Amino acid sequence: MLVNVVVCGFFVAICVGTYFFSKQYISDSLINGIVNGAIIGATNFAYRKVAAPLTEMENHKGVEEFNSSFIKKLFIF
């Protein structure tokens, strides 16, 4: 569980960091929004690819618990 928290925090930090970075260096708000949307979409895709193996490492009794844990991770991110 601790590894999942660290990984989720890392991806959230990437999203927040790129928001402030792009806001500082890109003056046009439309382009800024497009860049932020692309970064959030890319980190969401990457997080799904990383969260699936991390969820498989956990000890689940059945498929329902696995799906529930995976969905919770995606929702929190």
Backbone torsions as a table, in degrees:
resi	resn	phi	psi	omega
1	MET	NA	-38.9	-178.4
2	LEU	-64.1	-38.1	178.3
3	VAL	-63.5	-39.6	178.7
4	ASN	-63.3	-39.3	178.8
5	VAL	-65.0	-42.6	-180.0
6	VAL	-65.1	-44.0	-179.6
7	VAL	-64.7	-44.2	178.6
8	CYS	-62.6	-42.9	177.5
9	GLY	-61.7	-37.6	177.9
10	PHE	-62.4	-46.6	-179.4
11	PHE	-68.7	-35.5	175.7
12	VAL	-65.9	-40.1	178.2
13	ALA	-62.9	-37.0	176.1
14	ILE	-61.9	-46.6	-179.9
15	CYS	-61.9	-47.3	-178.5
16	VAL	-67.5	-41.6	179.8
17	GLY	-62.8	-43.3	179.3
18	THR	-69.7	-28.9	175.7
19	TYR	-61.8	-51.2	-178.9
20	PHE	-69.0	-35.5	177.8
21	PHE	-64.3	-47.1	-178.9
22	SER	-69.9	-33.3	178.4
23	LYS	-65.9	-32.6	-178.4
24	GLN	-77.0	-38.4	-171.8
25	TYR	-104.1	-12.6	178.9
26	ILE	-113.6	118.3	-174.8
27	SER	-84.8	-28.7	-178.9
28	ASP	-79.0	123.9	-175.2
29	SER	-70.0	-30.4	178.7
30	LEU	-66.1	-47.2	178.7
31	ILE	-65.7	-37.7	177.8
32	ASN	-60.3	-44.1	178.1
33	GLY	-64.5	-39.6	178.9
34	ILE	-65.5	-43.4	178.9
35	VAL	-63.1	-45.0	179.7
36	ASN	-64.2	-40.2	177.0
37	GLY	-62.9	-41.0	178.9
38	ALA	-66.2	-41.1	179.7
39	ILE	-66.2	-43.1	179.6
40	ILE	-64.7	-41.0	176.9
41	GLY	-62.9	-41.7	180.0
42	ALA	-67.4	-41.8	179.2
43	THR	-69.9	-32.1	176.2
44	ASN	-64.4	-43.7	177.6
45	PHE	-62.9	-44.9	-179.2
46	ALA	-66.4	-38.6	179.9
47	TYR	-65.2	-38.1	176.7
48	ARG	-61.1	-40.5	180.0
49	LYS	-67.8	-30.9	-179.4
50	VAL	-86.0	-36.0	-175.7
51	ALA	-70.3	-30.7	-179.0
52	ALA	-62.7	-50.3	177.2
53	PRO	-65.7	-33.7	178.1
54	LEU	-66.2	-36.0	177.8
55	THR	-70.2	-34.5	177.5
56	GLU	-66.1	-27.1	178.6
57	MET	-70.8	-21.9	179.6
58	GLU	-73.3	159.9	-178.3
59	ASN	-96.4	98.1	-179.7
60	HIS	-106.2	144.7	-179.6
61	LYS	-78.2	-29.6	-178.1
62	GLY	-154.6	-176.7	-177.6
63	VAL	-69.2	-35.1	-179.8
64	GLU	-62.8	-42.7	178.6
65	GLU	-67.1	-37.9	177.3
66	PHE	-62.3	-49.3	-179.6
67	ASN	-62.7	-40.5	179.4
68	SER	-62.7	-43.7	179.5
69	SER	-65.6	-41.7	-180.0
70	PHE	-65.6	-42.4	178.9
71	ILE	-65.2	-39.4	177.3
72	LYS	-61.6	-40.9	178.9
73	LYS	-62.8	-45.2	-179.4
74	LEU	-66.3	-37.6	179.7
75	PHE	-67.0	-42.7	-179.4
76	ILE	-63.8	-39.2	178.7
77	PHE	-68.9	NA	NA
